[in-house]
Amino acid sequence: MPGSQGVVEDEEKAVRVAKDIGFPVILKASAGGGGRGMRIVRQARTSPRLRAAQAEAQAAFGVPDVYIERYVEAPATSRSR
């Protein structure tokens, strides 16, 4: 899955990485789990979502670090027969 090479600290880096990956992307808490500290971003204006993901990650896990991955809206499913 395409994603950032480590933590994304600011909007400039977030936009650059997101454009390289292609929208939509998802911001994910590096220390998280269970959906906490995650935000979907569909366009280059990442600032409010980046700050919100960082704040939620800090509150939930004590670490504000987030990274970016491509967001897959409708993943293919496989069936066993």
N, C-alpha and C positions, 0 to 999 in steps of 0.2 A: 504494500500500500504506500503510495507516495506521501511523504511528509517532511516536516522540518528536521534539520540536523541538530537536534537538541532543543533547548528552551528558547521561546520567543519572548523577549522582554518588552518590546515597544511596538507601536503601530507601524512604523516604517518597515521594520523587519517582517512583521506579520503580513503586511500588504505585499511585500516583495515575494515572500514564500508562497502566499496564497495565489498570486498571479502565476508563479512558476508551476504550481501544482494544477491550477485550474479550479474554478468555483463549481459547486459549493465545497467548502472545507469545514472542518470542525476543530474548534479549540478544545483541548483536553487537558485536564489537570495531570501533571506528571506524577503526583503522589496519590492520585485518586482512584476511585472505583465507584461503581453503583450509579453512574450518571452525574455525580456531583462535579462541578467545575467544568461542565461541557456547554459549549455554545456553537450553534451552526451559523456559518457566515456565508451569505449568498452573493455579496458584492464587496467592492474594495473598501468600503467604509467599515473598518473593523474596530475602531476605537471603543465604542460603548460595549460591545460584546467582549473584547479583550479585557477591559477593566472589570467587567462583571465576572468573567471566568476566573480572573486572578483573585478577586475579592472572595468569591465563593470557595476557591481552592484554599486560600489562606484561612478562612473561617473553619472549613471542614477538616483540613489536613495539616494546618500549620505551616504550609509551604505554598507560596503564590505562583510557582512555576507552571507554565502551560506550554504545550507544543501543538503543532498543527498537523492534521492528516486530511487526505481527501475524504469527503463525506459521500458515502454511497447511499443514495436515496431509496432505491428499490433493488436490494441485493438479489441475485439469482438464487433460487433454491434448487436443491437436487433431491430427487426422489429415489429411494431404493426400491427395487422390485424383486 
